[in-house]
Amino acid sequence: MNEHSFSPESQMMSFGYKPELSEGAIKCPIFQTSTFAFKKAEDGKAFFEVAYGKREKTDEEELGLIYSRLNNPNLQITEDRLCLWDGAEDAAIFESGMGAISSMLMEFLNPGDVLLHSVPVYGGTDHFINHVLPKWGIHSIGVNPYQDKEDVMKEIEESGMKDKIRFVYLETPANPTNALVDIGMFREIADSINTQEEPIYIGVDNTYMGPIWQHPLKLGADMVIYSATKYIGGHSDLVAGACLGSADLIKRVKGFRTFMGNMAGPHTGWLLMRSLETLKVRMEKQAQNAQEVAAFLNSHPKVEKVHYLGNLKPEDGRQYDIFKKQCTSNGAMLAFDIQGGEKEAFKFLNNVKLIKLAVSLGSTESLAEHPATMTHSDVDEDLRNKIGITSSLVRISVGVEDAKDLIWDIEQALAQV
């Protein structure tokens, strides 16, 4: 028979794992160990030479394990499997999404450099960009998703920092407004303003779409970032992050991770491995539920606006065009403005019964929160209002429950407003 190429969802069950190396266990065990024994001293020398970049691994060489800060079977197998969805060459898993974001930015930015980034971004990312990076002399230019190429170029020119831009950081869809950023457009911008030999790299936070519904590496990005706590983990029982890209770039990210010591532990790697097996079926059910929930909210008299990708129409212009170019699903994240303000939003949140009042997203259970006072409370208030993170905005991450029950819960909570 001809060779068959298995789809990622099929390979999630076994890719990268050899049962014969683990007593025939059909599932990869947890390698709960800090260090690994060498067969001979020469092996230890060889492994360390490659690990610390003293030489490149030869084609016929099969490297072993050294120490769980450098490598661990649970992390390596999970990283290999995660690469399949995005078509990446390598991946690095961290103990949190912010660990992945901060490590990537710190590795590729130096004092005096400027970061070009989209707004809004996740609240923790916003704080890191605006309050932590400046301590190291790294400044930033923020642009909103609705600016076209000409507008962005004008803002870059007027900043006086055009020649110092060394990295572009995008979050699309944006948290919590679902605003879309044109990755290809920023690839063109980065290439057009670059005057140095090393390219201006682009990193994209793809957490809202997960590895299923959008593939930034195929759209012009150099690296893709995930809070793996969210859809990839998917059960609200772990905290993790991931950075994926070419082998050369992820080698640098992993080098930084080694010395910062913020890699995920073996148990987290094992939990992520478990979750990857059901990632696609979970996300498909969540997207289906979100579509029904959004349809209900669209017609509710106490809801002013629903921020949901499925609501985009051709008359929305560039946002619709970006959606058709970049996304393969409407996703399972939505936000909506309740008539009134914080008081009315809190009234709704305090009365949900099935949906949990909690931050985070992408899990099997549905979650609701108030971005302006919770996940994005540290974002400048004027900026929050400018980009639509108002006191009346509620964000919902739709889970895998029965859609009829979610709609009942939302309806009865809105009745209390």
KESEBA-515674 format. One line per 10 residues: number of its first residue (from 0); for each residue x, y, z of N, C-alpha, C. Coordinates in steps of 0.05 Angstrom, whole numbers. Layout:
NUM> X,Y,Z,X,Y,Z,X,Y,Z; ...
This chain:
0> 17,-24,0,0,0,0,17,25,0; 6,47,-9,20,72,-9,23,83,19; 44,100,23,48,112,49,24,130,55; 16,130,81,-6,146,89,3,168,109; -6,192,105,1,214,123,-22,218,143; -16,212,168,-37,215,189,-41,245,196; -66,252,202,-72,279,211,-63,283,239; -59,308,247,-49,314,274,-66,301,296; -93,302,294,-109,291,315,-105,261,319; -97,247,297,-91,218,300,-63,214,312
10> -44,231,305,-17,229,315,-15,237,345; -35,251,355,-34,260,383,-33,236,402; -41,212,393,-43,189,411,-16,176,415; 3,179,396,27,164,398,53,177,389; 51,200,375,74,212,362,96,218,383; 120,210,376,144,216,392,148,198,416; 131,178,419,133,161,443,137,132,434; 157,118,447,162,90,441,156,73,465; 134,58,465,126,42,488,148,23,497; 164,13,478,184,-7,485,206,5,504
20> 208,31,504,227,44,522,216,48,550; 190,42,554,177,47,580,160,22,588; 173,-1,587,161,-26,595,135,-33,580; 132,-22,556,109,-27,539,84,-11,547; 87,8,565,63,24,573,51,38,549; 25,35,545,12,47,522,11,77,524; 10,87,548,11,116,553,38,123,565; 48,146,557,74,155,567,73,159,597; 91,147,613,91,151,642,101,180,648; 98,187,673,109,212,683,138,207,691
30> 156,221,679,185,218,686,192,237,708; 183,230,733,187,247,756,215,244,767; 234,256,752,262,254,760,276,280,754; 295,287,770,310,312,765,334,307,747; 346,283,748,370,278,732,369,251,719; 386,246,700,386,221,684,414,210,684; 416,183,686,442,170,686,453,166,658; 480,171,656,494,167,631,504,138,630; 505,126,606,517,99,604,547,100,609; 559,121,599,588,125,602,595,154,602
40> 619,161,612,627,189,615,627,203,588; 635,189,567,637,201,540,609,211,531; 588,196,539,561,205,532,554,231,546; 561,233,571,556,258,586,570,282,573; 595,278,565,610,299,551,596,307,525; 588,288,510,576,293,484,549,308,487; 533,299,506,507,311,511,510,340,519; 529,346,536,533,374,546,544,392,524; 561,381,507,572,397,485,550,408,467; 531,391,461,508,400,444,489,418,460
50> 484,410,485,465,426,501,474,455,505; 500,459,508,510,486,512,521,499,487; 515,487,464,522,500,439,551,500,431; 567,482,442,595,480,435,599,467,408; 579,452,399,580,440,373,551,432,365; 547,426,339,521,417,330,519,387,331; 496,377,335,491,348,335,496,337,307; 509,314,305,513,301,279,487,286,271; 484,281,245,460,267,235,456,240,247; 478,225,251,476,198,261,475,197,292
60> 478,219,305,479,220,334,452,221,346; 447,204,366,422,205,381,428,213,410; 419,238,416,426,249,442,409,238,465; 420,235,488,405,226,511,397,249,529; 388,243,552,377,262,571,398,269,592; 397,293,603,417,303,622,404,309,649; 385,329,648,375,340,673,349,354,666; 329,352,683,302,361,675,299,391,672; 319,407,679,319,435,672,325,439,642; 340,420,631,347,421,603,328,406,585
70> 322,382,593,303,365,577,292,343,594; 268,335,587,253,314,601,234,301,581; 232,274,582,215,261,562,187,272,560; 174,279,583,147,289,582,145,315,567; 165,333,570,165,358,556,172,353,526; 192,337,521,201,333,493,178,321,476; 165,301,486,143,289,471,120,308,466; 113,323,487,92,343,485,99,365,465; 124,374,466,133,394,447,132,384,419; 140,359,414,139,348,388,110,346,377
80> 92,338,394,64,335,386,51,363,381; 57,382,397,46,409,394,54,421,367; 78,415,358,88,425,333,71,417,309; 58,394,311,43,383,288,21,401,279; 7,414,298,-16,431,291,-7,455,275; 14,469,284,23,493,271,43,490,249; 52,465,245,73,461,225,100,473,234; 105,474,260,129,486,270,152,465,271; 176,475,271,199,457,272,206,449,301; 200,467,320,206,461,348,188,478,366
90> 187,469,391,170,483,410,184,483,437; 178,503,454,189,504,481,165,508,500; 162,491,520,140,493,539,150,506,565; 134,524,575,141,539,599,121,533,621; 127,543,645,110,538,668,85,557,668; 85,577,650,61,594,647,62,608,620; 39,619,612,39,634,587,56,659,589; 56,672,612,73,696,615,103,688,615; 109,664,624,137,654,622,145,652,593; 128,643,576,134,641,547,136,668,534
100> 117,686,540,117,713,529,142,729,537; 147,729,563,170,745,574,196,734,564; 199,708,563,224,696,554,230,702,525; 209,700,508,213,706,480,221,735,476; 207,753,489,214,782,486,241,789,497; 248,777,519,274,783,531,297,772,515; 292,749,501,314,737,485,319,754,460; 298,766,448,302,779,422,302,810,424; 301,821,448,302,850,451,326,857,470; 339,879,463,361,889,479,356,918,488
110> 370,928,508,367,956,516,370,975,493; 352,993,490,352,1012,467,334,1004,445; 325,978,444,307,969,424,279,978,429; 262,977,408,234,985,410,217,962,401; 195,957,415,176,936,409,151,949,396; 144,940,373,119,948,360,98,927,367; 75,936,378,55,916,387,27,925,382; 9,906,380,-19,912,377,-32,917,404; -54,932,404,-70,936,428,-99,931,421; -115,919,440,-106,910,466,-92,884,465
120> -77,878,487,-66,852,492,-75,843,520; -70,819,526,-77,808,552,-65,826,574; -79,830,596,-70,848,617,-42,844,628; -35,818,631,-8,812,641,13,820,621; 7,816,595,26,824,574,28,854,573; 6,868,575,6,897,575,24,907,598; 21,896,621,38,905,644,68,900,638; 74,876,627,102,870,621,114,889,601; 98,896,580,107,914,559,111,942,570; 92,952,586,92,980,594,105,986,620
130> 109,966,637,120,971,663,146,955,670; 150,933,656,174,917,662,196,922,641; 189,920,615,210,924,595,223,952,596; 209,973,603,222,1000,605,245,1000,625; 244,983,646,265,982,666,292,973,653; 290,959,630,314,950,616,319,968,591; 306,991,590,311,1009,568,298,1001,542; 277,984,544,262,975,520,235,988,520; 230,1003,499,205,1018,498,187,1007,475; 163,1018,473,144,1005,455,127,1026,440
140> 115,1017,418,95,1032,403,71,1014,400; 48,1024,410,24,1008,408,6,1018,386; -5,1000,370,-23,1007,348,-48,990,350; -71,1001,342,-96,986,345,-102,969,320; -118,949,323,-124,930,300,-137,943,276; -150,966,280,-165,978,259,-149,997,241; -123,1001,248,-106,1018,232,-96,1002,208; -97,1014,184,-87,1000,160,-57,1006,158; -45,995,137,-16,997,135,-6,1026,134; -20,1043,120,-12,1071,118,-13,1084,146
150> -34,1078,161,-37,1090,188,-14,1081,207; -8,1055,205,13,1044,222,40,1056,215; 46,1058,189,71,1070,180,73,1099,189; 51,1113,188,51,1141,196,57,1143,226; 45,1126,242,50,1126,271,79,1119,277; 90,1100,262,118,1093,266,137,1116,260; 132,1130,238,148,1153,230,146,1175,250; 122,1180,260,118,1202,279,130,1196,306; 134,1171,312,146,1163,338,175,1171,341; 189,1173,317,217,1179,317,234,1155,325
160> 222,1131,327,236,1107,336,237,1085,315; 231,1093,290,229,1073,269,253,1055,266; 277,1067,268,302,1051,264,309,1034,288; 294,1036,310,300,1021,334,281,997,338; 261,995,320,242,972,323,257,946,316; 256,927,335,270,902,331,251,878,334; 226,883,343,208,860,346,179,870,344; 162,853,332,133,859,330,118,838,346; 101,847,364,85,828,380,56,834,375; 42,813,366,13,815,359,-3,796,376
170> -27,804,382,-47,786,394,-72,787,377; -79,765,365,-102,764,348,-116,737,349; -142,736,353,-159,758,361,-151,770,388; -157,796,391,-149,809,416,-167,801,439; -155,800,462,-168,794,487,-175,820,501; -200,827,506,-225,810,504,-243,818,481; -235,836,463,-254,848,444,-257,832,418; -241,811,414,-241,796,389,-233,812,364; -221,835,368,-211,850,345,-188,835,332; -188,835,305,-169,820,290,-146,837,280
180> -122,826,280,-97,839,271,-88,825,246; -81,840,225,-71,829,200,-42,821,202; -36,795,206,-9,786,210,8,791,185; -3,786,161,11,790,136,19,819,132; 1,837,140,7,866,138,31,874,155; 32,863,179,55,869,197,81,856,187; 78,834,173,102,822,160,113,841,140; 96,853,123,104,872,103,117,897,116; 104,906,138,115,930,152,142,924,164; 145,901,177,170,894,190,193,892,169
190> 187,880,146,207,877,125,214,904,112; 195,921,111,200,947,97,216,967,114; 214,965,140,228,984,158,255,973,168; 260,948,162,285,936,172,309,945,157; 329,954,171,354,963,158,378,948,167; 374,927,183,396,912,194,397,884,182; 418,870,186,421,843,174,401,823,187; 398,825,213,380,807,226,351,817,222; 333,799,216,305,808,210,291,818,235; 270,834,231,252,841,253,233,818,256
200> 235,804,279,219,780,283,190,788,292; 171,771,285,143,774,293,135,751,310; 124,757,334,112,737,351,83,742,354; 67,721,353,38,724,354,26,707,376; 11,720,394,-4,706,415,-29,695,402; -31,668,399,-52,655,385,-71,640,405; -70,649,430,-85,635,451,-115,634,445; -127,655,435,-156,656,431,-165,636,410; -148,630,390,-155,612,369,-144,584,374; -124,582,391,-112,556,396,-98,546,371
210> -86,523,372,-71,512,349,-89,501,327; -115,502,331,-134,490,312,-144,510,291; -152,534,300,-168,552,284,-152,574,270; -126,577,276,-110,597,263,-80,588,265; -65,593,243,-37,584,242,-19,607,234; -10,623,254,5,647,248,31,642,233; 44,619,237,69,614,224,65,612,193; 41,605,185,36,604,156,26,631,145; 23,650,163,13,676,155,34,698,156; 59,691,163,81,711,163,94,714,190
220> 84,701,211,97,703,237,122,685,239; 140,693,256,164,676,261,160,658,284; 145,667,304,139,650,328,110,653,335; 99,632,347,72,633,357,73,626,387; 57,641,402,56,638,431,28,628,440; 28,611,460,3,602,472,5,604,503; -17,612,515,-21,605,543,-33,577,541; -16,557,546,-25,529,544,-44,522,566; -46,539,586,-66,536,607,-94,535,595; -98,548,572,-124,552,561,-133,528,545
230> -138,531,519,-149,509,503,-131,484,503; -105,488,502,-87,465,500,-89,447,525; -87,460,548,-92,445,573,-121,438,576; -138,458,575,-166,455,571,-183,444,594; -171,440,618,-187,429,640,-184,445,666; -173,468,665,-168,485,688,-153,471,711; -135,453,703,-120,439,724,-90,442,720; -81,460,703,-52,465,700,-48,494,691; -23,503,694,-14,529,684,10,524,667; 10,533,642,33,528,624,32,547,601
240> 55,550,587,57,566,563,74,552,542; 73,562,518,88,549,496,96,570,476; 120,566,464,130,583,442,139,564,420; 129,568,396,136,551,373,147,567,350; 164,554,334,175,568,310,196,550,297; 215,563,283,236,549,270,255,537,290; 271,517,282,290,505,300,310,525,311; 320,543,293,340,562,301,329,582,322; 305,592,318,294,611,337,287,598,364; 275,574,363,267,561,388,292,551,403
250> 313,546,389,338,539,403,347,563,420; 344,587,410,350,611,426,331,614,450; 305,609,445,285,611,466,291,590,488; 297,566,479,303,545,499,329,551,514; 348,564,501,372,571,515,366,591,537; 349,611,531,341,630,552,326,616,574; 308,597,566,292,582,586,310,567,605; 332,555,594,350,539,611,361,555,634; 369,580,628,382,595,649,363,612,666; 338,616,656,317,628,673,304,606,690
260> 306,581,681,295,559,697,264,559,698; 251,569,677,222,570,678,208,550,659; 221,527,655,209,506,640,187,492,656; 168,480,643,147,465,657,159,439,668; 147,430,690,156,405,702,144,381,687; 153,357,694,144,333,680,114,327,683; 103,333,707,75,328,711,58,347,693; 66,372,691,52,391,672,54,381,644; 78,372,636,82,361,609,63,337,604; 61,320,624,44,296,621,14,304,619
270> 6,324,635,-22,333,633,-28,346,605; -9,361,595,-13,373,568,-14,351,547; 2,330,550,2,308,531,-26,295,531; -37,291,555,-64,280,557,-84,298,543; -82,324,547,-102,342,536,-100,345,506; -77,342,495,-74,344,466,-90,323,451; -95,300,464,-110,279,451,-139,287,445; -150,304,461,-178,312,457,-181,341,449; -159,354,442,-160,383,436,-180,390,414; -179,376,392,-196,383,369,-226,379,375
280> -232,356,387,-261,351,393,-272,370,414; -255,378,433,-264,397,453,-269,424,440; -250,433,424,-253,460,412,-276,461,392; -281,439,378,-303,439,359,-330,442,374; -333,428,396,-357,429,412,-360,457,424; -338,469,433,-339,496,445,-348,517,424; -337,514,400,-345,532,378,-374,529,371; -384,505,370,-412,500,364,-430,513,386; -422,510,411,-438,522,433,-437,552,431; -414,563,426,-411,592,424,-429,604,403
290> -432,590,381,-449,600,359,-478,603,369; -487,583,384,-514,584,394,-518,605,416; -498,608,433,-499,629,454,-499,656,442; -482,661,422,-481,687,409,-507,694,395; -519,674,382,-545,679,369,-566,688,389; -566,676,413,-585,685,434,-579,713,443; -553,719,448,-546,746,458,-551,767,437; -548,761,412,-553,780,390,-581,792,391; -600,776,401,-628,785,400,-638,793,427; -621,794,448,-631,801,474,-632,831,478
300> -655,841,489,-659,870,491,-640,884,511; -628,869,530,-610,881,549,-581,880,540; -576,870,516,-549,868,506,-545,889,483; -526,906,487,-522,927,467,-506,918,443; -485,902,448,-467,893,426,-454,867,434; -452,849,415,-438,823,420,-412,823,403; -390,819,416,-364,818,403,-357,789,398; -363,780,374,-361,751,367,-353,750,337; -334,734,331,-324,733,304,-345,724,284; -364,708,293,-385,699,275,-404,721,267
310> -403,744,281,-420,767,274,-408,784,252; -383,779,244,-371,795,223,-384,791,196; -389,813,182,-402,812,156,-384,827,136; -389,822,110,-373,837,89,-373,867,93; -395,878,104,-396,907,108,-377,916,130; -366,898,146,-346,905,166,-319,910,155; -316,907,128,-291,915,115,-267,898,122; -246,912,131,-220,899,136,-222,877,157; -238,881,178,-240,860,198,-251,834,186; -271,837,169,-282,813,156,-262,800,138
320> -247,817,123,-227,806,104,-205,792,120; -196,803,142,-175,790,158,-186,763,169; -210,763,178,-222,738,189,-223,716,167; -231,723,143,-233,703,122,-205,693,114; -185,710,117,-158,703,109,-144,686,130; -149,692,155,-133,681,177,-146,658,193; -172,659,196,-186,641,215,-202,620,201; -203,596,213,-219,574,202,-244,569,218; -249,585,239,-272,581,256,-279,608,269; -304,610,279,-312,634,294,-301,634,322
330> -290,611,331,-279,610,357,-300,605,379; -292,605,404,-310,600,426,-309,622,447; -297,644,440,-295,667,458,-314,689,448; -329,700,467,-346,723,460,-347,742,484; -353,767,478,-357,787,498,-382,803,490; -395,815,510,-419,830,503,-422,854,523; -433,875,513,-439,899,529,-468,898,539; -470,898,566,-496,899,578,-505,928,579; -531,933,575,-541,960,578,-536,969,607; -523,992,609,-517,1002,636,-487,1005,639
340> -476,995,661,-448,997,667,-438,975,685; -419,982,703,-408,962,721,-429,949,738; -447,965,749,-468,954,767,-484,932,753; -492,937,729,-508,918,714,-492,893,706; -467,898,698,-449,875,691,-445,857,716; -440,870,739,-436,854,763,-461,839,771; -484,852,767,-509,838,773,-512,813,757; -505,814,732,-506,791,714,-487,769,725; -462,778,729,-441,759,738,-448,746,765; -460,760,782,-466,750,809,-490,731,808
350> -504,729,786,-528,712,784,-525,688,766; -502,684,752,-499,660,736,-497,636,755; -507,614,746,-508,590,763,-490,567,751; -494,561,726,-478,540,713,-451,551,705; -451,574,693,-426,588,685,-411,597,710; -385,593,711,-369,600,734,-358,628,731; -359,644,753,-348,671,753,-318,668,759; -302,668,739,-273,664,742,-259,674,717; -233,682,720,-217,689,697,-206,663,685; -190,666,664,-180,644,647,-201,638,625
360> -194,620,607,-211,614,584,-203,587,572; -219,578,554,-212,554,538,-216,528,552; -228,528,575,-231,503,590,-258,489,583; -261,465,594,-286,450,588,-310,463,601; -306,477,624,-329,491,636,-330,520,626; -353,531,624,-356,559,615,-349,578,637; -336,600,630,-326,619,650,-335,647,641; -341,664,660,-348,692,655,-333,710,673; -325,734,663,-310,753,679,-316,781,669; -305,801,684,-308,829,678,-281,841,672
370> -273,842,646,-246,850,639,-237,877,651; -254,897,651,-245,924,660,-235,924,689; -246,907,706,-238,906,734,-223,881,742; -219,863,722,-206,838,729,-181,834,711; -183,820,689,-160,813,673,-146,838,661; -160,860,656,-148,883,644,-149,908,662; -151,903,688,-154,926,706,-129,943,707; -106,931,700,-81,947,701,-76,963,675; -93,958,655,-90,974,630,-100,1002,635; -86,1022,624,-93,1050,627,-123,1054,621
380> -137,1068,638,-166,1071,636,-174,1084,609; -160,1105,601,-166,1119,576,-163,1099,553; -142,1083,554,-138,1064,532,-160,1042,533; -167,1033,557,-189,1014,559,-214,1024,545; -222,1048,551,-246,1060,539,-243,1064,509; -219,1071,500,-214,1076,472,-217,1050,456; -209,1028,467,-209,1002,452,-233,985,459; -251,995,475,-277,981,479,-278,963,503; -258,965,521,-260,950,546,-274,967,567; -300,969,564,-316,987,580,-326,973,606
390> -338,990,623,-349,979,648,-373,961,644; -385,962,621,-408,945,615,-401,919,601; -375,915,595,-367,891,579,-363,866,597; -375,845,588,-371,818,601,-359,799,581; -340,783,590,-327,764,572,-336,736,580; -343,720,561,-350,692,566,-333,673,549; -321,654,563,-308,631,549,-327,608,550; -336,600,526,-357,579,524,-344,551,526; -356,535,543,-346,508,548,-361,487,532; -360,462,542,-372,439,528,-399,430,539
400> -411,446,556,-436,438,567,-458,438,545; -482,430,553,-504,431,534,-510,461,529; -512,469,503,-516,497,496,-543,507,507; -563,490,508,-589,498,519,-587,506,548; -570,492,563,-567,499,592,-551,525,595; -532,530,578,-517,555,579,-535,579,573; -552,576,553,-570,597,545,-591,602,568; -600,581,580,-619,584,603,-605,600,625; -580,593,631,-566,607,652,-562,637,646; -554,643,621,-550,670,613,-576,686,614
410> -598,673,605,-624,686,605,-633,693,633; -631,674,652,-640,679,679,-623,700,693; -596,701,686,-579,721,699,-585,748,688; -591,750,662,-598,776,650,-624,786,661; -641,768,668,-668,776,679,-665,790,706; -642,786,719,-637,798,745,-627,827,742; -619,834,718,-607,860,713,-629,881,711
